[in-house]
Amino acid sequence: MSSGANEIRLLELKDTISQLNTTISTQNELIRSMQKMLQERDAKDREKDKLIANLQAQLDYLKTKLFGSTSEIRHDQMPGQMNLFQLQDEDEPAPVELEVGYIEVKAHTKTRKPKATYDEVFSDLPTEKVYVDTLTEEQKTCIECGAKMVPIGHELIRTELRYTEPKLERIDYYATTYECPKCKETEDPQFIKDEGKPALIPGSYVSSGLAAHVMYFKYVMSMPLYRQEKDFEHLGVRISRTTMAGWIIYCAENYFQPMYAYLHRKLLKRRYLMADETPIQVLKEEGRRPQSKSYVWLIRSGEDGDIPIILYNYTPTRAGSNAAEFLAGAAPGYYLMVDGYKGYNKVPEAQRCCCWAHIRRYWLRAIPKGHEKDYTHPAVQGFLYCNKLFEYERSYREKGLSLKQTYNRRLKDQKPVIEAFLSWLDQLHPESGDRIIQAINYTNGCRPFMMNYLKDGACSLSNNLSENSIRPLVVGRKNWLFSDTPAGADASMKVYSMIETAKANELDPHKYLSFLLEHRPSAEMSDDELERFAPWSNLAQETCK
C-alpha cells in the first residue's frame, strides 16, 4: 500500500509540475505579448509626440507669419556672444589697447524733428491766394472820426486744400470740307475733307486720356473695372466694365505690343537678368477648367546700373519651357537670378544664380518659437551663415565699392563663408522637424548655382528686386481677382510692363500711358522710331517726368 501511494503521489506531483509549466509558459507568452503591445504603444506615442511637435512648430510659424514681423534681419545678439564670422577688413586699423579712465556721461536729450511747413508739404500744388473781404461798410468806418478805412497790408491766416471733383466732358469733332472756287463751276469740282487724327479705337468714343485713366486706376490703384463702372455712374455716364475691358485689350494689342516687343529685344541683349513667377486665374482658357492656375512670368534687368526694363508674360502653365521660350535669343553666358524653382533648369545658355534670400528664408522659418537666440540650434546657425553674406553686401554698398572691388571682396569674404556653410550642411542629419528638413532639401537643391554670383561683381546676391517688381501685380490680383479671357490676361501683362518700366525710369505712369496712346507706336515703326517713345528717351522724360 505504501508503494502504491507513493506512485500515486508522484504522478500527482508530475501533473502539478506539468500544469505549472503550462501556466508559466502561458504567462510568459502573455508577458511577451504585453511587452510587444507596450513597445508598439511607445512607438505610437513617439510618433504622436513628433507629430504634435511638428504641428506646434507649424502653428508657431503661422502665428509669426500672420502677426509677427516679416523682416529677415536680426538685430539681437546675446550678451557676451562672439560673432564666429567676424573678419577684419583690410582697411580697418588694428585694435589698440585702451587706458582705463573715468568718463563723464551727459544726459541724452532727444532732438525732435521740426514739423514740415505747408510750403514743403504742398510745394507741388498750384496755389490760389484769396484775400478775405467779409467786413461790412459800417465795420470799415472809423469809430473815432467816421472816415472810411483803407487796406494797408495782408497777413496769412490759414491754409486749406480744395478738392475739385473729376468730371467727364463731351467733345464733338467736326470735319471741315474744302472746295476749289475755280473748279466749282466746272464739270469736275474739287473737294477735300479734313477729318483730323483718327479715333483711338475705331467707332469708339474713348480718348487717350480716358483709356489711360481706366488703366491707371486698375493696374496702379488696383481698382477693378466694376468699381470704376460705379464711379463713372456717379459722374453721370454709364460705361460698362465690358466696354472698358475692350478698350484695354485693343490698346494693348495695337499700341503697347510694338513697344513691348521692342523692350523685349532690348532686354535680351542684357547680360544680367532676373526672373520670378506668380499664379493668376483665367476663366475662359480653352480646354481648361476656370479653377485652373495660370501663371505670370516676370523677366527684368538686373542691378548693373543700366536702364531698367521690366516685362510680364502670361502663360497657361508653369512649365519651365515658357521661361526658356521667352528668353530665347539672349546672348549665351548671361546671368539669370531666380529662386529654387526647377523649371528654370530648362533655360539654356544661362549662368543661373540662386537667390540667397530664399535660402535664408527657409532657415528662418525652421527656427522654433522661443529658440531665436539659441545659437546651438541648427536652424539658427544656418540662418546666421546666410545672413553673414548679406552683412558683407551691405558693407560693400556703404563703402561705395566699384563692381571690380565688389568682385574681389566677395571672393575673399563670402566664398569661405559659403564653403564653411556647405561643409556644415553635410554634417546635418535631422530625424525630425519638417521645416528644417525642408530648409536642408531646398539648400541642397540650390548647390549647383550657389557660387555663380561670385563670378561677376554686377551679379546680385538675391532676387529681391524681382519680388519687388512682381508685388504690384500680386496686390492688384487681390482686387480684380481674375482675368476673363487669355486675351485680357495678355493685355494686362502688356499694360503692367509699360507701367512698371515707366516707374523704374522715374516717370509718372499715368502720364506715360497717355503719352503712348497719344503717339500710338505701331508695328510698322523701326527700332529707331520706337526708341523715341521708350521710357528713358528724352521726349518721354520731358513729357512724363
C-alpha positions in Angstrom: 0.0 0.0 0.0 2.8 2.3 0.9 4.5 1.8 -2.5 1.3 2.3 -4.5 0.5 5.6 -2.5 3.9 6.9 -3.3 3.5 6.2 -7.0 0.1 8.0 -7.0 1.7 10.9 -5.1 4.5 11.0 -7.6 2.0 11.1 -10.5 0.1 13.9 -8.9 3.3 15.9 -8.5 4.2 15.3 -12.1 0.7 16.6 -13.2 1.1 19.6 -11.0 4.5 20.4 -12.4 3.2 20.0 -15.9 0.3 22.3 -15.2 2.7 24.8 -13.6 4.9 24.7 -16.7 1.9 25.3 -18.9 0.8 28.2 -16.7 4.3 29.6 -16.7 4.5 29.3 -20.5 1.1 31.0 -20.9 2.2 33.8 -18.5 5.5 34.2 -20.4 3.6 34.4 -23.7 1.2 36.9 -22.1 4.1 39.0 -20.8 5.8 38.9 -24.3 2.5 39.9 -25.9 2.1 42.8 -23.4 5.7 43.9 -23.9 5.1 44.0 -27.6 1.9 46.0 -27.1 3.8 48.4 -24.8 6.6 48.8 -27.4 4.1 49.4 -30.1 2.3 51.9 -27.9 5.6 53.7 -27.1 6.4 53.9 -30.8 2.9 55.3 -31.5 3.4 57.8 -28.6 6.8 58.8 -30.1 5.1 59.3 -33.5 2.4 61.3 -31.8 4.9 63.4 -30.0 6.8 64.0 -33.2 3.5 64.9 -35.0 2.5 67.2 -32.2 5.9 68.9 -32.2 5.7 69.4 -36.0 2.1 70.8 -35.7 3.2 73.1 -32.9 6.1 74.3 -35.0 3.7 74.9 -37.9 1.3 76.7 -35.6 4.0 78.9 -34.2 5.2 79.7 -37.8 1.8 80.6 -39.0 1.2 82.9 -36.0 4.5 84.6 -36.7 3.7 84.8 -40.4 0.3 86.3 -39.6 1.0 88.6 -36.6 4.8 88.8 -36.3 7.4 90.9 -38.1 8.3 89.8 -41.6 11.9 91.2 -41.5 14.7 88.7 -42.0 17.3 91.0 -40.5 18.4 90.1 -36.9 19.5 92.9 -34.7 19.6 91.0 -31.4 22.8 89.4 -30.0 23.2 87.5 -26.8 25.4 89.3 -24.2 28.9 88.0 -24.5 28.2 86.0 -27.6 31.1 86.3 -30.1 30.5 86.5 -33.8 32.0 83.5 -35.4 32.1 85.2 -38.8 33.7 88.5 -37.8 36.6 89.1 -40.1 38.9 92.2 -40.0 38.8 94.2 -43.2 42.0 95.3 -44.9 41.2 99.0 -44.3 40.3 98.6 -40.7 43.1 99.6 -38.2 44.3 97.1 -35.8 42.8 97.3 -32.3 44.8 99.3 -29.8 44.8 98.9 -26.0 42.7 101.5 -24.2 43.7 103.1 -20.9 41.2 102.8 -18.1 39.7 106.2 -17.2 36.6 107.9 -15.9 34.3 109.4 -18.4 31.5 111.8 -17.6 28.4 110.9 -19.5 26.0 113.8 -20.1 22.2 113.2 -20.1 20.9 112.4 -23.6 18.4 114.9 -24.9 16.4 113.7 -27.9 16.1 116.4 -30.6 12.7 116.5 -32.2 12.5 116.7 -35.9 10.8 120.0 -36.9 7.4 119.8 -38.3 7.2 120.3 -42.1 5.7 123.5 -43.2 2.8 123.8 -45.6 5.2 125.2 -48.2 7.2 122.0 -48.0 4.2 119.6 -47.9 2.2 121.3 -50.7 5.2 122.5 -52.8 3.9 120.7 -56.0 0.4 122.1 -55.8 -0.9 125.3 -57.6 -1.7 128.0 -55.1 -4.5 130.4 -55.2 -4.4 133.5 -52.9 -7.8 134.6 -51.6 -8.0 138.0 -49.8 -10.9 137.8 -47.4 -13.4 140.6 -47.5 -16.2 139.9 -45.0 -16.4 143.2 -43.1 -19.5 145.4 -43.8 -19.1 149.0 -44.9 -20.2 150.1 -41.4 -17.4 148.0 -39.8 -14.9 149.6 -42.2 -15.8 153.0 -40.9 -13.6 154.6 -38.2 -15.4 154.7 -34.9 -13.4 157.9 -33.8 -13.8 160.2 -36.8 -16.2 158.4 -39.2 -13.6 158.2 -42.1 -13.6 155.1 -44.4 -10.7 152.8 -43.6 -8.3 151.7 -46.4 -6.3 148.4 -46.6 -2.6 148.7 -45.7 -1.4 145.1 -45.7 -2.3 141.4 -45.8 -1.5 138.5 -43.4 -1.8 134.8 -44.0 -4.3 133.4 -41.5 -4.9 129.8 -42.7 -4.4 127.3 -45.5 -6.9 124.8 -46.8 -6.9 122.2 -49.6 -9.9 122.3 -52.0 -11.0 119.1 -53.7 -12.2 119.5 -57.3 -14.5 116.6 -58.3 -13.4 114.9 -61.5 -15.7 115.3 -64.5 -16.2 113.9 -68.0 -16.5 116.3 -70.9 -18.1 115.5 -74.3 -16.0 116.7 -77.3 -17.6 116.6 -80.8 -15.1 116.7 -83.7 -16.4 118.2 -87.0 -14.6 117.6 -90.3 -14.1 120.6 -92.5 -14.8 120.3 -96.2 -12.9 122.5 -98.6 -13.7 123.2 -102.3 -11.8 124.8 -105.1 -13.5 128.0 -106.0 -12.2 127.9 -109.6 -13.3 124.4 -110.3 -16.6 125.0 -108.6 -18.5 125.8 -111.8 -16.8 123.2 -114.0 -17.8 119.6 -114.7 -15.1 118.3 -112.3 -15.4 120.3 -109.0 -12.6 119.5 -106.5 -13.3 118.8 -102.8 -11.1 117.8 -99.8 -12.2 116.9 -96.3 -10.0 117.4 -93.2 -11.0 114.5 -90.9 -8.2 115.1 -88.4 -6.5 112.5 -86.4 -8.2 109.1 -86.4 -10.0 107.9 -83.3 -8.0 106.0 -80.7 -10.3 103.0 -81.3 -12.4 102.9 -84.5 -16.1 103.5 -83.7 -15.4 104.2 -80.0 -15.8 107.4 -78.0 -12.8 106.7 -75.8 -10.0 109.3 -75.8 -6.4 108.5 -75.0 -6.8 110.3 -71.6 -9.8 108.3 -70.6 -8.2 105.0 -71.7 -5.1 105.9 -69.7 -7.3 106.8 -66.7 -9.0 103.4 -66.7 -5.7 101.5 -67.0 -4.0 103.6 -64.3 -6.8 103.0 -61.8 -7.0 99.3 -62.5 -3.3 98.5 -62.6 -1.7 101.1 -60.4 -4.5 101.9 -57.9 -5.9 98.3 -58.0 -9.5 99.4 -58.7 -11.4 96.7 -60.6 -13.4 97.7 -63.6 -16.7 97.1 -61.9 -15.8 99.7 -59.2 -14.8 102.1 -62.0 -18.2 101.4 -63.6 -19.9 102.6 -60.4 -17.6 105.6 -60.2 -18.5 106.7 -63.8 -22.2 106.4 -62.9 -21.5 108.9 -60.1 -20.2 111.3 -62.8 -23.4 110.8 -64.8 -22.3 108.4 -67.5 -22.7 104.6 -67.8 -19.6 102.9 -69.1 -19.8 99.1 -68.7 -16.9 97.0 -67.5 -17.1 95.0 -70.7 -16.6 98.2 -72.7 -13.6 99.2 -70.6 -12.1 95.7 -70.9 -12.4 96.0 -74.7 -10.5 99.4 -74.6 -7.7 97.8 -72.6 -7.3 94.8 -75.0 -7.4 96.9 -78.1 -4.9 99.4 -76.9 -2.6 96.7 -75.6 -2.7 94.8 -78.9 -2.3 97.7 -81.2 -0.2 100.3 -79.3 1.5 98.6 -76.4 2.5 95.4 -78.2 5.0 97.1 -80.6 6.7 98.9 -77.6 6.6 95.6 -75.6 8.3 93.7 -78.4 11.0 96.5 -78.7 11.6 96.4 -74.9 11.8 92.6 -75.2 14.5 92.8 -77.8 16.4 95.3 -75.7 16.1 93.1 -72.6 17.6 90.0 -74.4 20.8 92.0 -75.1 21.5 92.5 -71.4 24.0 90.4 -69.5 22.3 90.4 -66.1 18.6 89.2 -65.9 16.3 88.3 -63.1 13.0 86.3 -63.1 10.1 85.3 -61.0 6.6 83.8 -61.5 3.3 84.0 -59.7 -0.1 82.4 -60.4 -3.2 84.1 -61.7 -6.7 82.8 -62.6 -8.1 83.0 -66.2 -11.7 81.8 -66.5 -12.1 81.0 -70.2 -9.0 79.1 -71.3 -9.6 76.6 -74.0 -9.6 73.0 -72.6 -9.1 74.1 -69.0 -11.3 74.5 -66.0 -11.9 78.0 -64.7 -10.3 77.0 -61.4 -7.0 76.0 -63.1 -3.9 78.0 -62.3 -2.3 80.1 -65.0 1.0 82.0 -64.5 2.7 85.3 -65.0 6.4 85.4 -65.6 8.4 88.5 -64.6 11.6 89.0 -66.5 13.6 92.1 -65.7 17.0 93.7 -66.0 19.5 93.2 -63.2 21.3 95.5 -60.8 24.0 96.5 -63.3 23.3 100.2 -63.2 21.9 100.3 -66.8 18.4 101.4 -67.8 15.8 99.2 -66.1 13.4 97.1 -68.2 10.5 95.1 -66.5 8.4 92.8 -68.6 5.5 90.5 -67.7 4.4 87.4 -69.7 1.2 85.4 -69.3 1.3 81.6 -69.9 -1.4 79.0 -69.2 1.1 76.8 -67.3 4.2 77.0 -65.1 6.3 74.8 -67.4 9.9 75.8 -67.5 9.7 75.8 -71.3 7.7 79.0 -71.1 10.7 80.8 -69.5 13.0 79.2 -72.0 10.9 80.4 -74.9 10.7 84.0 -73.6 14.5 84.1 -73.1 15.3 82.5 -76.4 17.8 84.7 -78.3 19.6 86.0 -75.2 23.4 86.2 -75.6 24.9 82.9 -74.3 26.6 83.1 -70.9 24.3 85.7 -69.4 23.5 85.6 -65.7 19.9 84.7 -64.6 19.0 85.3 -61.0 16.0 83.2 -59.9 14.7 81.2 -57.0 14.9 77.5 -56.5 12.1 76.5 -58.9 13.4 73.6 -61.0 11.6 74.8 -64.1 14.4 77.3 -64.7 16.7 74.4 -65.4 15.2 74.3 -68.9 16.6 77.7 -69.7 19.6 77.1 -71.8 22.9 79.0 -72.1 22.3 80.9 -68.9 24.5 81.0 -65.8 21.9 80.6 -63.2 22.3 82.3 -59.9 20.4 81.2 -56.8 18.6 83.6 -54.5 20.2 83.6 -51.1 17.3 85.5 -49.6 15.1 82.5 -50.4 17.6 80.1 -48.8 17.9 82.4 -45.7 14.1 82.5 -45.5 13.8 78.7 -45.3 16.3 78.6 -42.4 14.4 81.5 -40.7 11.1 79.6 -40.9 12.8 76.5 -39.4 13.7 78.3 -36.2 11.2 77.1 -33.5 9.4 79.6 -31.4 11.5 80.6 -28.4 14.8 79.5 -30.0 15.6 82.7 -31.8 18.7 83.3 -29.7 19.6 79.6 -29.3 22.9 79.6 -31.2 23.3 75.9 -30.7 20.1 75.2 -32.8 21.0 74.2 -36.4 18.2 76.4 -37.9 19.7 79.5 -36.2 23.2 78.5 -37.3 22.0 78.1 -40.9 20.3 81.4 -40.8 23.5 83.1 -39.5 25.6 81.7 -42.3 23.2 83.2 -44.9 22.8 86.4 -43.0 26.6 87.0 -43.0 26.6 87.2 -46.8 24.0 90.0 -46.6 26.0 91.8 -44.0 29.0 91.8 -46.3 26.9 93.1 -49.2 25.5 95.9 -47.1 29.0 96.9 -46.0 30.2 97.0 -49.7 27.3 99.4 -50.6 28.0 101.6 -47.6 31.7 101.8 -48.6 30.7 102.6 -52.3 32.8 99.8 -53.7 33.1 99.5 -57.5 32.0 96.3 -59.3 35.6 95.1 -59.6 36.2 95.8 -55.9 33.0 94.0 -55.0 34.1 91.0 -57.1 37.4 90.8 -55.2 35.9 91.3 -51.8 33.3 88.6 -52.4 36.0 86.1 -53.2 37.9 87.0 -50.1 35.0 87.4 -47.7 32.0 85.4 -48.9 33.4 82.4 -50.6 34.9 81.0 -47.4 31.5 81.5 -45.6 29.7 79.5 -48.4 32.3 76.7 -48.3 32.0 76.5 -44.5 28.2 76.6 -44.8 28.2 73.7 -47.2 30.6 71.7 -45.1 28.5 72.3 -42.0 25.4 71.3 -44.0 26.8 67.9 -45.0 27.0 67.1 -41.3 23.3 67.7 -40.6 21.1 64.6 -40.4 18.0 65.6 -38.5 15.5 62.8 -37.8 12.6 65.2 -37.1 11.4 68.7 -37.8 9.6 69.2 -41.1 10.8 72.8 -41.6 14.5 72.2 -41.0 14.3 69.2 -43.4 12.7 71.5 -46.0 15.5 74.0 -45.4 18.1 71.4 -46.0 16.4 70.0 -49.1 15.9 73.5 -50.6 19.5 74.5 -49.9 20.9 71.3 -51.4 18.7 71.9 -54.5 20.5 75.2 -54.9 24.0 73.9 -54.6 24.9 73.9 -58.3 24.2 77.7 -58.5 25.3 79.0 -55.1 28.6 80.4 -56.2 27.8 81.7 -59.7 27.2 85.2 -58.4 30.8 85.3 -57.3 31.9 85.3 -60.9 30.9 88.9 -61.6 30.6 91.9 -59.3 27.4 93.1 -61.1 25.5 89.9 -60.1 23.0 90.1 -57.3 23.0 88.1 -54.1 19.2 87.8 -54.0 16.2 88.0 -56.2 14.5 90.7 -54.1 14.4 93.1 -56.9 12.1 90.7 -58.9 9.9 90.2 -55.9 9.5 93.9 -55.5 8.6 94.2 -59.2 6.0 91.5 -59.1 4.4 92.8 -55.9 2.2 95.4 -57.7 0.6 92.6 -59.8 0.1 90.5 -56.6 -1.7 93.4 -54.9 -3.8 94.1 -58.0 -4.7 90.4 -58.2 -6.2 90.5 -54.8 -8.6 93.2 -56.0 -9.5 92.3 -59.6 -9.2 88.6 -58.7 -9.1 87.1 -62.2 -9.0 87.7 -66.0 -11.9 86.6 -68.0 -10.1 85.6 -71.2 -6.5 84.8 -72.3 -6.6 88.0 -74.4 -7.5 90.0 -71.3 -4.7 88.4 -69.3 -2.1 89.0 -72.1 -3.3 92.7 -72.4 -3.0 93.2 -68.6 0.6 92.0 -68.8 1.4 94.5 -71.6 -0.1 97.3 -69.5 1.8 96.2 -66.4 5.0 96.1 -68.4 4.5 99.7 -69.6 3.6 101.0 -66.1 6.4 99.3 -64.1 9.1 100.1 -66.6 7.9 103.7 -66.6 8.0 103.8 -62.8 11.5 102.2 -62.7 12.7 105.0 -65.0 11.1 107.6 -62.7 8.2 108.5 -64.9 4.6 109.2 -63.9 2.8 106.0 -65.1 -0.5 107.8 -65.8 1.3 110.4 -68.0 3.3 107.7 -69.7 0.2 105.7 -70.6 -1.3 108.9 -72.1 1.9 109.6 -73.8 2.0 106.2 -75.6 -1.7 106.4 -76.6 -1.2 109.9 -78.0 1.8 108.9 -80.1 0.5 105.4 -80.8 3.6 103.2 -81.5 2.9 100.7 -84.4 4.4 97.5 -85.6 5.5 99.3 -88.8 7.9 101.6 -86.9 11.6 100.8 -86.8 13.6 100.4 -83.6 14.9 103.9 -84.0 11.4 105.3 -84.2 10.3 103.2 -81.2 13.3 104.4 -79.2 11.8 107.9 -79.2 8.9 106.6 -77.1 10.9 104.4 -74.7 10.6 105.5 -71.0 14.2 106.6 -70.9 14.0 108.7 -74.1 14.4 112.5 -73.9 10.9 113.0 -75.2 9.3 110.7 -72.6 11.4 112.1 -69.8 10.5 115.7 -70.7 6.8 114.9 -71.1 6.2 112.3 -68.3 8.7 113.1 -65.5 
